[in-house]
């Protein structure tokens, strides 16, 4: 009788989920212990925003890392990391929309129009929404490979707008926004160089 191979336990995905969920559990633990600093809303806003940007940068890093280190299996982790970026971005937006502004649409629209860092942050989140919605295999089939890839280039806009949002938000110490900006610039530069060096197929 032919041997039936056992399916390997997906340790990589389990570890990825654990790593991506750890920040929100830590936030919940601090909330449970009433340890969210003297300004809880500001703390939650900054905490969720930082994790959103970290995961966006990580999402962009997947393609360069898999090619530079010949790790094709890394591609399977790009979608879940991107969805976790949307998850933390949603928490970040909800904190501002609900806890900070109490669903006051007039105040929110005024912020978006007059405060550049809010404009940039709102742009980044709006771009994340269609990326999350169309992340499934079904949407790839509906849109077709080329249209899907073109749509998902919005991740570049999201990353740039996210870095701008963070840089304009910070009043004095810009080291972290500059670090994230440098990483995003390197990831985009890699893609540009790879595109320039791609082999030209004969017509």
C-alpha positions as CSV (number, residue, x, y, z in Angstrom):
1,X,0.0,0.0,0.0
2,X,1.3,3.5,-0.8
3,X,2.3,5.5,2.2
4,X,0.1,8.5,2.9
5,X,2.2,11.5,3.9
6,X,1.2,13.5,6.9
7,X,0.5,17.1,6.5
8,X,3.1,19.2,8.3
9,X,1.9,21.4,11.1
10,X,1.9,25.0,9.9
11,X,4.3,26.2,12.6
12,X,5.2,29.3,10.5
13,X,1.7,30.5,10.3
14,X,1.0,29.8,14.0
15,X,4.1,31.8,15.0
16,X,3.1,34.6,12.7
17,X,-0.4,34.8,14.2
18,X,1.1,34.7,17.7
19,X,3.5,37.5,16.9
20,X,0.9,39.7,15.2
21,X,-1.7,39.2,17.9
22,X,0.7,39.7,20.8
23,X,0.6,43.5,20.6
24,X,-3.2,43.6,20.9
25,X,-3.2,41.2,23.8
26,X,-0.5,43.2,25.5
27,X,-2.6,46.3,25.0
28,X,-5.7,44.5,26.5
29,X,-3.6,43.4,29.5
30,X,-2.5,47.0,30.1
31,X,-6.0,48.2,29.8
32,X,-7.3,45.5,32.2
33,X,-4.6,46.6,34.7
34,X,-5.4,50.3,34.1
35,X,-1.9,50.9,32.9
36,X,-2.5,53.0,29.8
37,X,-0.6,56.1,31.1
38,X,-2.3,59.4,32.1
39,X,-3.7,59.8,28.6
40,X,-5.2,56.4,27.6
41,X,-6.7,57.6,24.3
42,X,-3.4,59.1,23.1
43,X,-1.5,56.0,24.2
44,X,-3.9,53.6,22.3
45,X,-3.8,55.9,19.2
46,X,0.0,55.9,19.1
47,X,0.4,52.3,20.0
48,X,-2.0,51.0,17.3
49,X,-0.6,53.5,14.7
50,X,3.0,52.3,15.4
51,X,2.0,48.7,14.9
52,X,0.2,49.5,11.7
53,X,3.2,51.1,10.2
54,X,5.6,48.3,11.4
55,X,3.4,45.7,9.7
56,X,3.1,47.7,6.5
57,X,6.9,47.9,6.4
58,X,7.1,44.2,7.0
59,X,4.6,43.5,4.2
60,X,6.7,45.5,1.8
61,X,9.8,43.6,2.9
62,X,8.5,40.1,2.1
63,X,9.2,40.3,-1.7
64,X,12.7,41.7,-1.5
65,X,13.7,39.2,1.3
66,X,12.3,36.2,-0.5
67,X,14.3,37.0,-3.7
68,X,17.5,38.2,-2.0
69,X,17.7,35.1,0.3
70,X,16.0,32.6,-2.1
71,X,13.1,31.9,0.3
72,X,10.1,31.5,-2.0
73,X,7.9,30.2,0.8
74,X,8.0,33.6,2.4
75,X,5.3,34.8,0.0
76,X,2.7,32.8,1.9
77,X,3.1,35.2,4.8
78,X,2.6,38.4,2.9
79,X,-1.2,38.4,2.9
80,X,-1.7,37.6,6.6
81,X,0.8,40.3,7.6
82,X,-1.0,42.8,5.3
83,X,-4.3,41.9,6.9
84,X,-2.9,42.4,10.3
85,X,-1.7,45.8,9.2
86,X,-5.3,46.6,8.2
87,X,-6.5,45.2,11.6
88,X,-4.2,47.5,13.6
89,X,-5.0,50.4,11.2
90,X,-8.7,49.8,11.8
91,X,-8.1,49.9,15.6
92,X,-6.0,53.1,15.1
93,X,-8.8,54.8,13.0
94,X,-11.5,53.6,15.4
95,X,-9.7,55.0,18.4
96,X,-9.6,58.4,16.7
97,X,-13.1,58.2,15.2
98,X,-14.8,56.9,18.3
99,X,-12.8,57.6,21.5
100,X,-11.2,60.9,20.4
101,X,-13.9,62.5,18.2
102,X,-17.1,60.6,19.4
103,X,-18.3,60.1,15.8
104,X,-18.4,63.9,15.2
105,X,-18.2,63.9,11.4
106,X,-17.9,67.7,11.2
107,X,-14.9,67.7,13.5
108,X,-13.3,64.8,11.6
109,X,-13.8,66.3,8.2
110,X,-12.4,69.6,9.5
111,X,-9.3,67.7,10.8
112,X,-8.8,65.9,7.5
113,X,-9.0,69.2,5.5
114,X,-6.9,71.4,7.8
115,X,-4.3,69.1,9.5
116,X,-1.8,67.6,7.2
117,X,-0.9,64.6,9.4
118,X,-4.6,63.7,9.7
119,X,-4.9,64.0,5.9
120,X,-2.0,61.7,5.4
121,X,-3.2,59.2,7.9
122,X,-6.7,59.2,6.5
123,X,-5.3,58.6,3.0
124,X,-3.2,55.7,4.2
125,X,-6.2,54.0,5.8
126,X,-8.5,54.6,2.8
127,X,-5.9,52.9,0.6
128,X,-5.7,49.9,3.0
129,X,-9.4,49.2,2.7
130,X,-9.5,48.0,-0.9
131,X,-6.3,46.0,-0.3
132,X,-7.9,44.1,2.5
133,X,-11.1,43.5,0.7
134,X,-9.4,42.2,-2.4
135,X,-6.8,40.1,-0.7
136,X,-8.5,36.7,-1.4
137,X,-7.9,34.3,-4.2
138,X,-11.5,34.9,-5.4
139,X,-10.8,38.6,-5.9
140,X,-7.7,37.8,-7.8
141,X,-9.8,35.7,-10.2
142,X,-12.5,38.4,-10.5
143,X,-10.1,41.2,-11.2
144,X,-7.5,39.3,-13.2
145,X,-3.9,39.2,-12.3
146,X,-2.8,42.4,-13.9
147,X,-5.7,44.6,-12.6
148,X,-5.2,43.0,-9.1
149,X,-1.5,43.8,-9.1
150,X,-2.1,47.4,-10.3
151,X,-4.7,47.8,-7.5
152,X,-2.4,46.4,-4.9
153,X,0.3,49.0,-5.7
154,X,-1.8,51.2,-3.4
155,X,0.3,49.6,-0.7
156,X,3.1,52.0,-1.8
157,X,0.8,55.0,-1.3
158,X,-0.2,53.6,2.0
159,X,3.4,53.3,3.2
160,X,4.4,56.7,2.1
161,X,1.3,58.4,3.5
162,X,1.8,56.4,6.8
163,X,5.3,57.6,7.2
164,X,4.3,61.2,6.4
165,X,1.5,60.9,8.9
166,X,3.9,59.8,11.6
167,X,6.6,62.4,10.8
168,X,4.1,65.3,10.9
169,X,2.6,64.0,14.1
170,X,5.8,63.8,16.0
171,X,6.8,67.2,17.3
172,X,10.5,66.7,18.3
173,X,12.0,63.2,18.1
174,X,11.8,62.2,14.4
175,X,14.1,59.2,14.7
176,X,11.5,56.5,14.3
177,X,9.6,58.2,11.4
178,X,12.9,58.6,9.7
179,X,13.8,54.9,10.3
180,X,10.4,53.8,8.8
181,X,10.9,56.2,5.9
182,X,14.3,54.9,5.2
183,X,13.0,51.3,5.2
184,X,10.1,52.2,2.9
185,X,12.5,54.1,0.6
186,X,14.8,51.1,0.4
187,X,12.0,48.7,-0.3
188,X,10.6,50.9,-3.1
189,X,14.1,51.4,-4.5
190,X,14.6,47.6,-4.6
191,X,11.4,47.3,-6.6
192,X,12.4,50.0,-9.0
193,X,15.8,48.5,-9.6
194,X,14.3,45.0,-10.1
195,X,11.8,46.5,-12.6
196,X,14.6,48.2,-14.5
197,X,16.7,45.1,-14.6
198,X,13.9,42.7,-15.6
199,X,14.6,40.7,-18.8
200,X,12.9,42.1,-21.9
201,X,10.9,39.5,-23.7
202,X,10.9,39.5,-27.5
203,X,7.7,40.7,-29.2
